[in-house]
Amino acid sequence: MLHSTGILKQVGDDSTAHTKNSEIFLDENPHGDLTQIMFTHGLVSYAQLGEYFGSYGLREPQGPTHVPFTFAHGQPANTVWNVSHQDPKRKRTFMRSMTAMGSVAPVCGLYDFSWMAEALPYEDSKRVLLVDIGGGNGHAVRAICASGIPFHRCVLQDLDVVISEVAEAKDLSGLHLVSIDMHKEQPVKGALVYYIRYCLHNYGDDAVVNILKLITEAMSLDSKLLIAEQVISNPPSAHAAALDLLMLNVGGKERTRDAWARVISAAGLAIINIWSSAGGPHAVIECVKRLPE
């Protein structure tokens, strides 16, 4: 089957060789890691969706526990992230897969971050310029800072287990590393920009509104919130529908423009622009704090 589909190449009568399609599955290839995540977080859960909905009813998972992924792994009362991080290899695979996401949905290109570097001379020297919420291994903050933003004016936030690994790598000198739970108070107040990339689609609407409210409370009136996510069409493309089904497994979902508008408004924010690619779902939603009426 692998020969016939071109994943592997037959050499002679009884030998096999790699192709470009198979080499991505070699150890520590981010694109292969992303495919592996699709299996562990997708197919394993899909196989038990019938049993899951039989137990919980035909409704969206309310998360962060009792979701198809944790149900399929025999730990329904645990969170997706706790289950994922129990296996060190699976945790490393997930972290590397986020690098591959950067090529699927590049950090830069849709939104022009250069204005932040241009604002440097006019901002208080103690003000944080960028807070990357749930920023993983820092792949996004690296890309953003390439526009001329110094690391020492930026903060990378994630779970303690992730931040510990980033600190050990010692390759983001000057960057402030902060362990957080994004479901609790945002510790950095009044930053110029808060940035959250492909985190909110992991959660249902109630959790997303809560996360956004906590960010809103930390924002100044001139702060901006940039949400990098998919904004899918209605009806969705086959690709968007497949990703929506994948996110269902972890208790999340992809959202349309109207769905994003609802959760953003409920958190006390206003959308000032949606920067998107022609014909693609990847977007950056630019928000500001809504003034009291």
C-alpha positions as CSV (number, residue, x, y, z in Angstrom):
1,M,0.0,0.0,0.0
2,L,2.8,2.5,0.9
3,H,4.5,1.7,-2.4
4,S,1.3,2.1,-4.4
5,T,0.5,5.4,-2.9
6,G,4.0,6.8,-3.3
7,I,4.7,7.2,0.4
8,L,7.7,4.7,0.0
9,K,9.6,3.8,-3.2
10,Q,10.2,0.2,-4.2
11,V,13.8,-0.5,-5.2
12,G,14.3,-3.7,-7.2
13,D,12.1,-6.7,-6.2
14,D,12.5,-6.7,-2.4
15,S,13.9,-3.4,-1.2
16,T,12.3,-0.1,0.0
17,A,13.5,3.4,0.0
18,H,12.3,6.7,1.5
19,T,10.7,9.4,-0.6
20,K,10.1,13.0,0.3
21,N,6.6,12.0,1.5
22,S,8.0,9.4,4.0
23,E,11.0,11.4,5.3
24,I,8.7,13.7,7.2
25,F,7.9,10.8,9.5
26,L,11.5,10.4,10.6
27,D,12.3,11.3,14.2
28,E,12.0,14.9,15.2
29,N,10.6,16.2,12.0
30,P,8.0,18.9,12.9
31,H,5.8,18.1,9.9
32,G,5.8,14.4,10.8
33,D,5.1,15.4,14.4
34,L,2.1,17.4,13.3
35,T,0.8,14.3,11.4
36,Q,1.4,12.2,14.5
37,I,-0.7,14.7,16.6
38,M,-3.5,14.3,14.1
39,F,-3.4,10.6,14.9
40,T,-3.1,10.7,18.7
41,H,-5.6,13.6,19.1
42,G,-7.8,12.7,16.2
43,L,-8.2,9.1,15.0
44,V,-7.9,7.5,18.5
45,S,-10.7,9.7,19.7
46,Y,-12.8,9.4,16.5
47,A,-12.9,5.6,17.0
48,Q,-14.8,6.1,20.3
49,L,-17.1,9.1,19.5
50,G,-20.1,6.8,19.4
51,E,-19.4,5.6,22.9
52,Y,-18.6,9.1,24.0
53,F,-21.9,10.6,22.8
54,G,-23.7,7.6,24.1
55,S,-22.4,8.4,27.6
56,Y,-22.6,12.2,27.5
57,G,-25.5,12.9,25.1
58,L,-25.5,14.7,21.7
59,R,-24.1,18.0,22.7
60,E,-20.8,19.9,22.5
61,P,-18.2,18.9,25.1
62,Q,-18.2,21.5,27.9
63,G,-14.5,21.0,28.7
64,P,-11.8,21.1,29.8
65,T,-12.5,17.6,31.2
66,H,-14.8,14.9,29.9
67,V,-14.0,15.5,26.3
68,P,-13.6,12.8,23.6
69,F,-9.7,12.8,23.8
70,T,-9.6,12.2,27.6
71,F,-12.5,9.7,27.3
72,A,-10.6,7.7,24.6
73,H,-7.5,7.6,26.8
74,G,-9.4,6.3,29.8
75,Q,-9.1,9.4,31.9
76,P,-12.3,11.4,31.3
77,A,-12.0,13.5,34.5
78,N,-8.5,14.7,33.5
79,T,-7.6,17.6,31.2
80,V,-6.3,17.2,27.7
81,W,-3.0,18.8,28.6
82,N,-2.5,16.7,31.7
83,V,-3.1,13.5,29.7
84,S,-0.9,14.7,26.8
85,H,2.0,15.6,29.2
86,Q,2.0,12.3,31.0
87,D,4.1,10.9,28.2
88,P,7.3,12.9,27.7
89,K,7.7,11.7,24.1
90,R,4.2,12.8,23.2
91,K,4.7,16.1,24.9
92,R,7.9,16.8,22.9
93,T,6.1,15.7,19.7
94,F,3.3,18.2,20.4
95,M,5.8,21.0,21.1
96,R,7.7,20.3,17.8
97,S,4.5,20.1,15.9
98,M,3.8,23.7,16.7
99,T,6.8,24.7,14.6
100,A,5.2,23.0,11.6
101,M,2.0,25.0,12.3
102,G,4.1,28.1,11.7
103,S,4.6,27.0,8.0
104,V,0.9,26.0,7.6
105,A,-0.3,29.3,9.2
106,P,2.7,31.7,9.2
107,V,3.0,34.1,12.2
108,C,3.8,37.1,10.0
109,G,2.3,38.2,6.7
110,L,-1.3,38.7,7.5
111,Y,-0.7,41.4,10.2
112,D,2.0,44.0,10.0
113,F,3.8,44.0,13.4
114,S,6.4,46.7,12.3
115,W,4.3,49.5,13.9
116,M,5.3,48.1,17.3
117,A,9.0,48.6,16.7
118,E,8.2,52.1,15.4
119,A,6.3,52.9,18.6
120,L,9.4,52.1,20.8
121,P,10.7,55.7,21.1
122,Y,7.3,56.9,22.2
123,E,6.4,54.2,24.8
124,D,7.4,54.1,28.5
125,S,10.7,52.1,28.7
126,K,9.1,49.9,31.4
127,R,6.0,49.1,29.4
128,V,5.8,45.5,28.0
129,L,5.3,45.7,24.3
130,L,4.1,42.1,23.6
131,V,2.6,39.3,25.7
132,D,2.5,36.0,23.8
133,I,-0.2,34.0,25.7
134,G,0.1,30.3,25.4
135,G,3.2,30.9,23.2
136,G,4.7,27.4,23.5
137,N,8.4,27.2,22.6
138,G,8.4,30.8,21.4
139,H,8.2,30.3,17.7
140,A,5.7,33.1,17.3
141,V,7.5,35.7,19.5
142,R,10.7,35.0,17.5
143,A,9.0,35.8,14.3
144,I,7.3,38.9,15.6
145,C,10.5,40.3,17.2
146,A,12.3,40.0,13.9
147,S,10.6,43.2,12.9
148,G,12.8,45.1,15.4
149,I,11.1,44.5,18.8
150,P,13.7,43.7,21.5
151,F,13.2,40.4,23.5
152,H,13.5,42.2,26.8
153,R,10.3,44.1,26.2
154,C,8.3,40.9,25.6
155,V,6.8,38.2,27.7
156,L,6.2,34.6,26.8
157,Q,3.5,32.8,28.8
158,D,2.5,29.2,29.0
159,L,1.9,26.4,31.4
160,D,4.7,25.8,33.9
161,V,5.8,22.5,32.3
162,V,6.2,24.3,29.0
163,I,8.0,27.4,30.4
164,S,10.4,25.1,32.2
165,E,11.5,23.5,28.9
166,V,11.9,26.9,27.2
167,A,14.0,28.1,30.1
168,E,16.3,25.0,29.8
169,A,16.8,25.6,26.1
170,K,18.4,29.0,26.9
171,D,18.0,30.3,23.3
172,L,15.6,33.2,24.0
173,S,18.0,35.5,25.9
174,G,16.3,38.5,27.4
175,L,12.7,37.3,26.9
176,H,10.7,37.2,30.1
177,L,9.2,33.8,30.7
178,V,6.1,33.6,32.9
179,S,4.1,30.5,33.9
180,I,0.4,31.1,33.8
181,D,-3.0,29.4,33.8
182,M,-4.9,31.4,31.1
183,H,-8.1,30.6,33.0
184,K,-7.0,32.8,35.9
185,E,-5.9,36.5,36.2
186,Q,-3.6,37.8,33.5
187,P,-0.5,39.0,35.5
188,V,0.9,41.4,33.0
189,K,-1.1,44.7,33.1
190,G,-1.2,47.4,30.4
191,A,0.9,45.8,27.7
192,L,0.9,47.4,24.3
193,V,-0.2,44.1,22.6
194,Y,-1.6,40.9,23.9
195,Y,-1.2,38.0,21.3
196,I,-2.9,34.7,21.5
197,R,-2.4,32.2,18.7
198,Y,-4.3,29.0,18.0
199,C,-5.2,28.5,21.7
200,L,-8.9,29.6,21.8
201,H,-10.0,27.0,19.4
202,N,-9.1,24.4,22.1
203,Y,-12.1,25.6,24.2
204,G,-15.9,26.0,24.1
205,D,-17.6,29.4,24.1
206,D,-17.9,29.8,27.9
207,A,-14.2,29.1,28.5
208,V,-13.2,31.4,25.6
209,V,-15.3,34.3,27.0
210,N,-13.6,33.8,30.4
211,I,-10.1,33.8,28.9
212,L,-10.8,36.9,26.9
213,K,-12.4,38.7,29.9
214,L,-9.2,38.1,31.9
215,I,-7.2,39.6,29.1
216,T,-9.6,42.6,28.8
217,E,-9.3,43.3,32.5
218,A,-5.5,43.5,32.1
219,M,-5.6,45.8,29.0
220,S,-5.1,49.5,29.0
221,L,-7.4,51.6,26.8
222,D,-4.7,51.8,24.1
223,S,-3.8,48.1,24.3
224,K,-4.6,45.8,21.4
225,L,-5.5,42.1,21.5
226,L,-4.5,40.1,18.4
227,I,-6.2,36.7,18.1
228,A,-4.6,34.5,15.4
229,E,-7.1,31.8,14.6
230,Q,-9.1,30.4,11.7
231,V,-12.2,32.2,10.7
232,I,-14.2,29.6,8.8
233,S,-17.0,30.1,6.3
234,N,-20.6,29.0,6.7
235,P,-21.0,26.4,5.4
236,P,-17.3,25.4,6.0
237,S,-14.9,23.9,3.5
238,A,-14.1,20.2,3.8
239,H,-10.7,21.1,5.3
240,A,-12.3,23.5,7.9
241,A,-14.9,20.9,8.8
242,A,-12.2,18.3,9.3
243,L,-10.3,20.7,11.6
244,D,-13.5,21.5,13.5
245,L,-14.0,17.8,14.1
246,L,-10.4,17.5,15.3
247,M,-11.0,20.3,17.8
248,L,-14.2,18.7,19.0
249,N,-12.0,15.9,20.4
250,V,-10.3,18.3,22.8
251,G,-13.5,20.2,23.7
252,G,-13.0,23.1,21.3
253,K,-14.1,24.2,17.9
254,E,-13.4,26.4,14.9
255,R,-15.5,29.5,14.6
256,T,-17.2,31.6,11.9
257,R,-16.9,35.4,11.8
258,D,-20.2,35.7,13.6
259,A,-19.2,33.1,16.3
260,W,-16.0,35.1,16.9
261,A,-17.9,38.3,17.1
262,R,-20.2,36.9,19.8
263,V,-17.5,35.7,22.2
264,I,-15.3,38.8,21.6
265,S,-18.2,41.1,22.4
266,A,-19.2,39.1,25.4
267,A,-15.7,39.7,26.8
268,G,-16.0,43.5,26.6
269,L,-13.9,43.8,23.4
270,A,-14.6,45.3,20.0
271,I,-13.2,44.0,16.7
272,I,-11.5,46.8,14.7
273,N,-10.3,44.6,11.8
274,I,-9.9,41.0,10.7
275,W,-6.8,40.5,8.6
276,S,-7.1,37.4,6.5
277,S,-5.6,35.7,3.5
278,A,-7.4,35.6,0.2
279,G,-9.4,32.3,0.0
280,G,-7.9,30.9,3.2
281,P,-9.3,30.6,6.8
282,H,-6.2,31.9,8.6
283,A,-6.8,35.3,10.2
284,V,-5.6,37.8,12.8
285,I,-8.5,39.4,14.6
286,E,-7.5,42.8,15.9
287,C,-9.4,43.9,19.0
288,V,-9.5,46.8,21.5
289,K,-11.1,47.3,24.8
290,R,-14.7,48.4,24.4
291,L,-15.5,51.7,26.1
292,P,-18.3,51.6,28.7
293,E,-21.6,52.8,27.3
